[in-house]
């Protein structure tokens, strides 16, 4: 997950560097900052999930990033950021006919998510070579609930799991640049090794004669158990290439692999995970950044497309006996504008992204469509500079 500028280019980030904005996808880019950068952004997402004739609409809104970066010398820069790492939000209900009179209803709900706080640094070890890294602290609460009831039974069963997830990991980045005629060529790569998170909390089970099972007037029995599990996060790697003509235009290509086969959670049986492969193309164009008469000629227009396949195979869930493999496919397109603020080098960023996720092209499986809007401000100031008296 990147900031608004990266998302508006389809998620491009491995080979992107800037003097006036942060790119924490590749921490090697920090060393190109020439002043302090403060950025904060918000995201709103409209989701539609469908299966056959059933539809469900959701709306999610919240902070997309809060970040700060600054140079401490001509070749070394530091940064920190707070941003979402993953989110949990679902409601699933299923009714089964056990016989001609008896039906059972099972519902699952989940909420919460994991946040990421990073401290990063970058060093330009040569004129055209930069290395960097992010040290990440991952944390956040996750609540899951299962509810079961039969129409022929007076009892209601609920299982509630509340856990706090914590852990550390790191990622590394490298950027290599060189000039070719009037163009700047950039190669970049990132790497995040396998890591582990701890999830600690409590599972509480209720059996009652009414839906509000915590109400002691209806409670038959309850049991609370301490529970902890380990989540193993997979290896991630990306490589990218971009070509830029001064600040007028840029186009880049990127490939990213996440080995989800390494993902494991000790509490559940993970059977349907596959490695994912993502391809991204994106860029930007500025008509004329020096035009003092037409404001929209100074606006930077960004675009991007991404396609990925992998991560999860729902065929394993719908039909365990099937030999067919059909991992999820995810396609998205994005567009954004970087709006300069007159008389300062700060900018306002507006981005929109539309995408859909499905398991093949059959209506038998769940499909998801989403539309996201990102709003962000990037402030550039000359902080932490020594005062010189002549």
N, C-alpha and C positions, 0 to 999 in steps of 0.2 A: 504494500500500500504506500503510495507516494502522496505528495502534496497536490494542490490544485493544478500547478503548472505541469507536473508529471502526468496526472490523470487526464488532462485535456489533450495530451499527446498519446493516449492509449495506454499509459503506464510506462512509457519510455523513461529510462533513468540510468542504465548501466554506462552509457557513453555521453551523458549530459553534464556539462559544467557551466557555471555562471558566476560572474563577479557580484551579482546583486540579488541572488536568490539561493535558497538552500535546496540541496538534493541529497536526502539521507538514504536513498536507494543505493547510491554508491558513495560511501564516506570519503573516498579519495578526492571528491570534488570540493570539499571544504577549503582546501588550501588555495583555491582560486578567488576566494572572497577578498574584496578590497576595502570593505567597510562592515560595520555591524548590521546584521539582518535580523529583524524580528517579524515573525509571521504567525498569524492565527487565522483559522478558517472554520466554517460550519458546513455540514452536509445534510441534505434531506433526500430521502430515497422513497420512491413509490414502488411497491412490489405487487405482482400479480402471479399467483401460483394456480395452476389448473391441472386437472386430471379428468379425462373424459368430459362429462358435463358439469363437473364441480369446479368452482372458482373460489379463491380466497384472496382478498386484498389487504395489504398491510402498508403502514407508513412508519418510517424510522427517521429520526432527526437527532443531531447531536454534534459535538465537537469533532472536527476532522483532524486538526493538528494545532499545536501550540509549540513554536520552535524559536530558538535563538542561536545565532552563530556569529563569530567574530574572529578576525585575524589577530594573532599575538606577535607576529613578525611577518616579513615578506613571504615566507615559505611555510609557515605553520599556522593553522587555524583550529579552533575548537567549536563545538556545537552541543546543544542539548535540545530535546524535544519530548513532548508527551502526545501520544496519538493512539487510536484504537488498534489493537492487534487482531482481534477476532470478536465476533458477537454471537450470542445465542438468543433466538427469538422464534418460537414456533408454538402452534396449537394444532394437535392432530387428534381426531376422534374417529373411532371405528365401532360399528355395531354388527354383531354376529348373531345369526339365528342358530341357537343350539338345538332347538326342536320346534315343533309347530306352535308352541306356546311360549317358550323361554328364549329370551334374547339377552345378550350381554353387551354392555357398552364400556369401552376402554378409551380413555383420553390421556394424552401426553402433552404437557406444556413445559416450556423452558424459557428462561430469561437470564440476562446478565451478559458477561463477556470478559475478555482479557485485554488489559491496557498495556502499553509499552512506553517505558521511560528510558531514554537513551542518552548517553554521554559519548560524544565522538570526537575524533581528532584526525588531522590529516597533515602530511609532510610532503612537500615538493622536493624530493631528494635530488632530482635533476631538473634542468630547464623544461624538459618535455615529459617527465615521469613523476607521478604522484601516487602515494599510497595512503590508505586511511583505514580506520576501523570504528565500529560502534560497539559499545558495551551496553547491553540491554537488560533492564529489569522488567519482567513480565508479571503482572498481578491483576487480580479481579475476582469478583464473586460470580458463581454460577448456581442457579436454582433450577432443579428439575422436579416435576411432580407427575405421578401416575395415579389415575382415578379409575376404579372398576366398580360396576354395579350391574346387577341382574334384575330384570323386571319381576321375577318370581321370588326374589329374596328381599328380606327387610334390611339387609346389611349393606353398608357402603365401606369400601376399602380405599385408603389413600396412602401412598408412599411419597414422602417429601425428602429431597436431598438438597442440602445447602452446603456448598463448599467454597473455600477460598483457595485460589490457585496462585502459586508463587514460584519464581525460578529465574535463572540468569542464562543468557546466551550471548554470543557475539557474532558479528559479521565483518568481513574484510572486503576492501575494494582496491582496484588499481586503475589508473588512467594513463594512457600514453597519447601524446598529441604531437603533430608535426604539421608544418605548412607545406602546401603544394600549390604553387602559383598564388592565386588570390584566395585560396580556400584553406580552411583549417580542418584537418582530418583527426578524429578522435576514436581511439579504441579503448573499451572499458570492460572490466569483468568484476563480478562480485561472487562471494562464497560465504555460505553460512553452514557450519558443521552441525551434525546431530547433537541435540541437547535434550535435557529432561526438566520437567516441571513437577512440583509436588502439589497435589490437591488434597486439602484436609478439611474435614467438616463432619456433619452428622446426618444420618438417615433416620427419619422418624416415620413409623407406620401407625396408622389409626384404623380401628374397626369400630363403626358406630351405626346407629339406627337413624341417622339423619345426615345430610350432606355436610353441614359445618362440623366436621368430626372433632375439632379442637374443643367444642362445647361439651363440658363435662356432663351436662344433662342428658346427652345422647351417647356419650362415649362408653363403649364396652371394654376396650383394651387399647393400650398404646405401648410402644416400645421404641426407645431411642438408642442408637448404636453409633459409636465413634467410627468414622471410616476415613481411610486415606488411600490414595492411589498415586501412581506415577504415570505421567504422560511423556512419551518419547516423541519429540518433534523431529521431522525429517530433514535430511540434507537438502540445501538449495544452492543452485549455481546459475549464473547468467553471464552472457557475453553480448556485447553490442558494438555497433559501429555507427558513426555519424559524420556528416560532412556539412560544413557551415560556411556561408559567405558573409563575413563580418557579422553584423547584427541584422542583416536583411532577411535571410532565410536559413533554415536548417532542415535536414531530413535524416532520419536515423532508422536503423533496423536492430532488432534485439531478439535473442532467444533465451528462454528461461526454462529450467528443469527443476522440478521438485519431486524427490523420490519418496512419494507417500507410502510406498511399501515398507519404509522404515518406521512409519507412524504406529504407535502402540499405546494403548491405555490399559493398565492392569485390571481396571474395573469391568471392562466390557470386552467382548470378542469382536475384533476388527477383522472382517473377512472380505471386504469388498473394495479395498483401497488399491489404487494403481498409480504408477508414476504419471505426472502430468507434464506436458510439453506445451509451452506457450510461445507464440510468434507475434511480434509487435512491429508495426511500422507507424511512424508519426513524424511531426515536424512543426515548424512555425514559419510565418511570413509577415514581414513588416513593410508596408508599401513605401514609406519614407519617414524615418524616425526624426528627421530634421525639419519637417514641414511645419512652419509656424502659423500657417493659415488654415489648414484642414486638420482638425484634431484626429479624425479617424484614419488618416494616413500614418499617424504615430502609434496607433494601436497595433499590438502584436496579436495576430490571429493564429491559434493553435488547433491542430487536428490530429487524430490518431485512430488506428484500427488494431484490434487484437483478436487472436483466435487461439484457443487452447483445447486440449483433449486429454482426459485422464481424471485423476483424483478419485472418483467414485464410480463404481459400476452398479447401477440399480438393478440390472438383470439378475445379479446374484441374490438380491432381496426378493424380487418378484417371482423368480423361478429358480430354485436352488439346483434343480436337475438339469438346467440348460447348459449346454457347452458353449453357447454364444457369448462373446465378450463385446460389450457395447458401452465403453466409458462415457461419462458426461462430456458434452461439447459446450463450449462457452464462446460466444462471439459478441463483441461490443464495438461501438463506434462512439467517438467523443469529439467535442468541439469546445473551444474556449477563447476568451479574449483577455489580454493583459492590458489594462487601462492605465496609462500614465497619469500621475497627479501633477498638475502644472507647478512649475518652479521647484519641485523636489524630485528626487529620483525614486520615490516610493510608487507603488502601483496597487491597484485594485484588480482582483482576479475573479473572473466568472467562468465557470465550466459546466458543461452538461454531458452526461453519458447515458447511452441507451444500450441495453444488452439483453440477451436471452440465453438461458441454460436449459438443455434438454438431454435426454438419453436416447439418441437416435432421432428418428422422425415419427415414431409411433405414438398415437394418442393414448396408449395403454399406460404410459409412464407420466410421472409428474413433470410439468414444465414450469419454468420460472422466467418472467420478464420483469425488467426493472428500468426505472428512469431516475437518475440521480442529478442533483444540482449542487454545485460547490460554490461557495462564496468565501473569499479570503482577502486579507490585506497583507502586503509585504512592505515593511517599513525599512528604509535604508538610512542609517545615521553614522556619523564618525564618532563612535564612542571609543573609550579606552585608549585614545591617542595622547601621547605625551605633548604637553604644551611647550613650545619653543619660543624663547624670547630673544630677539635679535637686537 
